[in-house]
Amino acid sequence: MKTLKDILYKCRLNRVIGDTSVEIGSIVFDSRKAEADSVFVAVRGTLTDGHRYIGQVISTGVRAVVCEEIPAEIQPGICYIEVTDSSEALGFMASNFYDNPSQSLNLVGITGTNGKTTTATLLYRLFLGLGFKAGLLSTVRNMVNLKEIPATHTTPDSVELNRLLRAMADEGCEYCFMEVSSHSIVQNRIAGLTFRGGVFTNLTHDHLDFHKTFEAYLAAKKRFFDTLSAKAFAIVNIDDRNGKVMVQNTKATVKTLAVKSQSDFHCRIIENHFDGLLLNINGTELWCRLVGTFNAYNLLSIYAAALMLGVNREECLTILSKLESVDGRFEYLKSPDGVVGIVDYAHTPDALSNVIGTINNIRQGEGKLITVVGAGGDRDKTKRPVMAKIAAENSNLTILTSDNPRSENPEDILNDMRTGIPVDRSRFCLVISDRKEAIRTACTMAQRGDIILVAGKGHETYQEIKGVKHHFDDREVLREYFGISESQIGK
């Protein structure tokens, strides 16, 4: 068992009261999980302040507390550690507690608005295909080599994150690929980790409910690259105007990627079909099973990161050509009547625009595009009318529906979306609050050759209403109305 002194390494300490030789069996920041051998870290969160619970955890037998402000009333036998930032200290403490597992792995973080899940997941699959043991931390699932652990957040909290990394290292994993959310950067969940490299995908309108301004959102993403060491690499998409901004202050070795610009890693799209892409990557033609320009960027990011990690180019390209899409990302199925259904996680204006643009670039003949889309509750409201406008202007028919309303009234969300519908497109737009009924309506109206896009939830298997998660899977609903089995779904 480690002592408190052992796990405080690299923490910015302001004041110490008591004996730091106390043995620590666990680190907790949730007062409900505190035990006699725990150290309680009082973190100031968005909903509550851990400092309010210091007295409560001491009554449970906790003998050590880390906080930003030591209580006025000191309890005898308790060790109090005052730090500059409790959330940052939590990250370093968790890393030290689990013997700094990130230092035993080639840890690569992927950040950006869109493409994080696909890039991280396919990097993980590529390295498995190369014969390595690898780990994955993603929105969809966490993997310790071949063992799956359900994901609850894009980036887990510091303690859980280091516990998973420790499990990967103990399993013999050499690599780990993780999504790095802007929330996790601001909340210091990745503090104390050693990254071998970072990848920037793109930056568009999202999470302004949390960050308040786009500038703050950008600064959060940039902070990840600012903290990379001189031994790390930073791969940035310079077709995104924020790409070069990300690496202005990084110590890492910078490599660029692009489809439209000159770059270290370059890709040209030769053909784009529903069954795949023909690409030219740095002079080599390659057929890939993923679809759309956005996936050309994802594949290029994967290729670049793999080569920066020392993978043989030919071996990388061979496996790259075999990779298939991630759950809920442009999942494709076809009804017996010749109607195409596509389920995609697109829940931001840019992601929705990319998916609809991809479909419109590929579809042929007289087939119509019917888009079913909603917007989540308790999240950035400003993107609601923007997403509705994108769908309405670029689809033959748009059906606005409920996504995850959470604590909000679904009708209020739909009213926000309605304001984005151009007057001349209003007669081509339906509003159906019940998501299952909205998808059923799209299936009923579709004819042979038409395409139904169901956007927003992707891999999710639930719908959150008033704090309760009800089972709901867009893919299941589509299969039900198409009359096909799960085995018939294509990617």
N, C-alpha and C positions, 0 to 999 in steps of 0.2 A: 504494500500500500504506500502511496506517495504522501509526502507532507505538503502542507500549504506552501512552504517555501519553495519546494520543487516546482510547483505548477505556476508560480508567479513570475517565472523567467520572462523577460522582455516586456512585462506590464509596466506602465507608467505609474509609479507609486507616489502619492503625495504624503501619506502619513500611515504609520502602523501603530496600532495599540494592541498589545497582547503577544502571545507566543505563536510564531509562525511554524513551529515544529509539530503542530497538531496534525494528526493523520487524516487524510481525506479519502473517502470511499466513493464519492460521486460529486459532480458539479450540477447544481440546479439553479434555474432562474425563475421557475414556476414554484411558488410557495407551497402549492398542494403536493409537490413531489419531494419535499424536504424530509430528510431522515437524520438520525443522530450523527452520522459520520459525513454528512454533506457539507460543502461550502455553498452558501447562498449568495448569488450575485444579483444585486438589486439593479435591474435595468429599467430605464425610463422608456416605456413603450408608447405607442400611439393611443392605446385605450386605457392603460393603467400605468402606475409608477410602482416598481418593485420596492422602493424605499418605504412604502406604506405597510409592507408586510414583514419588515425586519423583526419587530417584536413578536409577531405570530410564529415565525420560523424558529426563533430562539426558544420559544416555549415548547417546541417539538424536540429539542435536544441539540439543534445545530450549534456548533461551537466556533464557526468562522463565518464572517460576513464580508463581502466585498461591495463597496458602495462609493458613490460620488460625494456623499455627505454623511459623515458619521453622526448618529443620533445624539441628541443632547444628553440623553440618559444612558450611560455606559453600564452594561451588565458585567459583573465579575465572571472571570473564566472564559469570556468570549474574546476571540481575536477579531479586531476590526481593521480592515484594509481600505484606506481611502485612495481612489484612483481618479485620474482625469476623466476617463470615459469608461463606464461599466461595460457597455456592449463590446468595445474594443478589447478590454481586459478579458471578457468571457471567451472571445475567439482565441487569444493567446493561451489562456488557461486550459481550454478544451484541447488545443493542439498539444500542449505539454503533457496533459493528463494521459493522452493516448500515444505518447512517445513520438510526437511529430510525424504522423504517418505520411503526410504529403511529401516529405523529404525522401521517402522510400519509393515514391511513384513518379512517373512522368505525368504530372497533372496539367491538363490543358483546359482552360476556361473559354467558353464561347459566350459572347455577349452581343447584344443588339436587340432590335425590336422583333424582327421576324427571322426565322431560319435557325434559331438556336437549337430547337429540339431535333430537327432533321440532321443538322450538322453534327451535333454531339452523338446522336444515336448511330448514324452511319459511320462515323469514325470508330466508334466502339465495335460495330459489326465488321468493319474493314480489318481492324487489328485482330479480332478473333479469327477472321479468315486467313490472316497471315500466320496464324499459329500461336499468337501471344495470349496470355491471360490478361484480361482488361476489366475495368469497372466503368459504370455509367451512372451519372446523376442527372436526371432529366425531369421535365414536367410530367411525362407519361409514366415512367418507371425508373427505379434504381436497380442496378445490377452489380452484384459482387461476383465477377466472372459469369457463371451461368445461373447463379441463384438470383431470383427476382425478389425485390423488396418494394412494396407499394409506395408510390410517391404521393406526398400530401402538399408539398410546395415545390416551386421551380428550383429553389435552392434551400435545403434543410437548414435548421438552426445550427449554431456553431457546434454544440455538443453532439447532436445527431450526425452532423456532417463529418466530424472527426471520428466518430464511432464507425461510420460506414467506411471511411478511408482506412482506418485501422484494420477492419475486416478484409478489405481488398489486399492490403499489404500482407496480412497473415495468410491469405489464400494464395499468395505468390503472384498477384497481379503486378505487371510492370508499368501499365498505363491506366490512366483514368481520364475520362472526358466528361466535363460537367457544364451545364448551363449556369451562367452567372447572371442573375437578375439584377435590375437596378435597385430593387428593394434590399437585396442581400448586401449590396455594396454599401449603401447608405447606412444600413443597420449593422454593419461590421461583421456579418456572418462569416465572411471569408478572411477576417483578420487572423494573422498567424499562419496562413497557408503559404506553401512554397509552390509557385506555378512554374512549370517548364515552358509554357507559352500561353498566348491569348489570341483569340480570333474575334474580329469585329465584323458583323454581317451587314447591318444597316441601322439607320435610326429614323423612325417616323413617329407620328402622333400616337402616343399611348401613355397610360399611367399618370395622366396629369391630375387625377384625383388625389394621388399620393405626392407627386413632386411639385404640383401647382403650376410650374412653368416649364416650357420646353427647354429653356436654358439650364434649369436645375436638373432635368432629366438627362440632358447631354453631359453635364458636369459629373453626374453619378457614373455614367458609363466610362467617361474619360478617366475617372479616379482609379478604375481597375488597371488601366494601362500605365498610369503614373506610378503605381506600386510594383510593377514588374521589375525584376532585377536585371543586371547586365548579362546574366547567363541565360536569360529567357529570350523567346522570340515573340514578336507581335505582328500578326497578319491582319491587314486592313483592306476593306473593299473601298477603293478610291473612286469608283463610280458613284458612291454615296458622297455627297458634299461634306459630310462630317468625318469621313475616313481619315483624312490627314490631320484633322483637329485632335482625334483620339490619341495620336502618338507624338504630339508636339513636345511633351516633357518626359517621354518614357526613356528609360535606360536600356530597354530591350533592343535586340536586333530587329529592325523593321523590314518587313516584306509586304509588297502590295499585290493585290489581285484586282482584275477588272475584266469586263466583257466589252466595254466601249472605249477603254483608254489603254495606253501603253502601260505595262506593269510587269512585275517579276513573274507573276503567274497569270497567264492570259488564256481566255477561252472564246471561241467563236462558235455561234450556233449555226449549223448547216441545215438541219431539218428538225422540225418540232411536230410530233404527232401524239395522239392519245396513248399510244403504246410505247413512247420513248423519245429520246433526243439523240441526234447525231451531232457530236461536238468535235471541234478541233482544239485540243488542249496543248498549248506550247508545241504546236507542230505535229501532233499525233491525232489522227481521227479515231473517235471512240463512240460506239453506240451504247447508250445508257437507258435504263428502264424507267427513270424518273421523267417527269413531264414539266415543261414550262421554263420560261426564262429565269424565274426565281430559283428553280432547282439547278439551273446551270451555275448560278452563283454558289449554291450550297455544295455542289459537286466540286467546284473549283476550290472552295474553302477546305474541303476534306482532302483533296489532292495536295494542296499547299501545306497543310498541317502535317500530313503524313510524310512528305518529303523533308520538312524541317525536323522531323523526328528521326530521320535517317532511313526511311523505307526505300527500298529499291524501286525506281520509277516504273519499270515494266511490270513488276509484281503489283504495284499500287494500281496501275491502269487496268490490269486484268480483273482484279477484284472490284474495282470501281464500276466496271461494266455490268457486274452481276447484282449490285445492290438494288433493293426494292424500297418503296416508300415506307415511311413511318406511319403507324396507326393514326388515322384521322387527318392525314395530310394528303390531299388529292386522291382519296380512295375512290376507286372507280368500279361501278357495276352496271350491268345492262339487263333490262327486262326482256322477257320472251317476245314482247311486242316491239322491241327495237328502240326503247327509250333509255338513254344513258343517265345514270345517277352519279353525282360526284359529292362526296362528303369531305369538307375541309374545315380546319380549325380557324380559318380567317376571322379574326375578331377585332381587327384594326382597319382603318380606312385603306392604308397601303396594302396590307395583306389581301383585303377583299378586291381591291383594284387589280392586283397582280393575278389573282386566281381567275377573275372574270376576264381580264385581258388575255390570259393564256387560253381560256376556253374559246373566246371569240377569234383568236388567231388560228385556232386549229379547226374549228367546226366548219363544215362544208354544206352546200346545198341550201335547202329552205328551212332546215331545222331551227327551232326557236330555243332561246335560253330562258328558263324560268328560275329565278333566284329566290330562295327562301332564306331570310336573314333576320336576326334580332340583335339586341344589344344587352349586355349584362347590367343588372341593377347594382347600386352602391359603388359605381365606378365612374370614370370620366364621362360626364354628360355631354361634353362638347363634341364628341365624336359620333354621337347618335345621328344627328341630321346629316352629317358628312357621309356616313356609311349608307344611309338611305338614298342619298343623292347619287352616289356611285352606282348602287344597284339599279336604281330607276333609269339612269341615263344609259346604262350599258347592257341592260337585259330587255328582252321582249315583254316579259311580265315579271313583276316583283311582288312577293308576298312577305309583308312585314309580320313578324311573330315574336313570341316570347323566347328569351334565351335562358339565362339564370337570373330571374328577377330579384333574388335574395330578399331583402327586407322591403323593397319598393313595390308599389302597385304596378303590375305589368302594363296597365292602360296608360299610366303616366309616362312610362318609357316609350311606348308606341306613339304617344302624342308628341314626344320630343323628336322621334324619328320622322314623323309625318311632316314636320316643318321643313325638312330637307328635300321633299319631293317637288320637283319643278312642276309648275301648273300644267304644262303641256304633256307631262307624263303621268298625271294623277289618275287618268282613266285606265292606265296600264298597271295600276298598283292596288293590291288588296291588303287588308289588315285583318289578320286572324290570330287572336291572342293565343289560342291553344296550339302548341307547336305540333302535336301529332296531327291535328286536323289540318293545319297549314300544309304539312308534307303530303297528307292524303289528297288535299285539294290540288296540289301541284301534280301529283301522279294521275289524278282523274283528268286534268286538263291537257296533259302531255300526249303527244302523238308520236308515231314512229319518226325517228330522226331528231326528236327534241332532246334537250339536255336539261336536267334538273340539278341545280347547285344548291346544296343544303349547307349553309355556312355558319360558323361561329362556335360550334361545340366540338367538332372533330372527334377526338378519341374519348371524350367524356362519356361516362355511362350513367349520368345522373342529371337531374334538373333541381336546382336549389330554390325553394320557395318558402319564404317566411322562416328561414333558418333550418328547414328540413330538406334533406336530400332524397328525392324520389328517383327510382330507377328510370332512366330514359337514355336511349342510345339511338342517335339519328340513323345509324347503319341498320339497326334492327328494324326500325320503322320502315325504311326504304325497302329492305328485303321483304318485309311482310306485304307491302302494297305491290311490289313487283312480282311476288309469288316465287321467289327463288331462295335457295338454301344458302347458309353461310359459306359453304365450300365453293360457291359459284362467284363470290365476290372477287374482283380483280384489283390489281394495284398497278 
